């Protein structure tokens, strides 16, 4: 997917907070007390969506590397 213009114009404050929380999650910290079952479903859904997008970006990078690797 390609965007025209500055991506900060399409990132809401809520999605920015989800992205920030995701970075803490990847470092081993959850935003709320308890385990992952104690986290809001909306947060877990956001983490799933972010993870899927990151996996897609990584897969595309790998496809590009294979195209240009002898």
Steps between C-alpha positions, in 0.01 A plus 500: 500500500635842410401828655523846361598772740596493862392183686462696824184653354330158490626366834254588774605555859330170591691305238823673605434387858441144378830510311680629806340233721598237241866599531482457878319167451778376270749598773305285748278759667120506495323834545256374764558293815474124465564267210391525141150371588461805725560739210207662315382309193535817292868520593562135413321547168722801428811297584386225262442752221838665557674161502328398174606823332859465620509141374371616162766772481769246588367253241509772234857588594593133466333480157696807391828352631439181304438698182835675528711216637704312238 
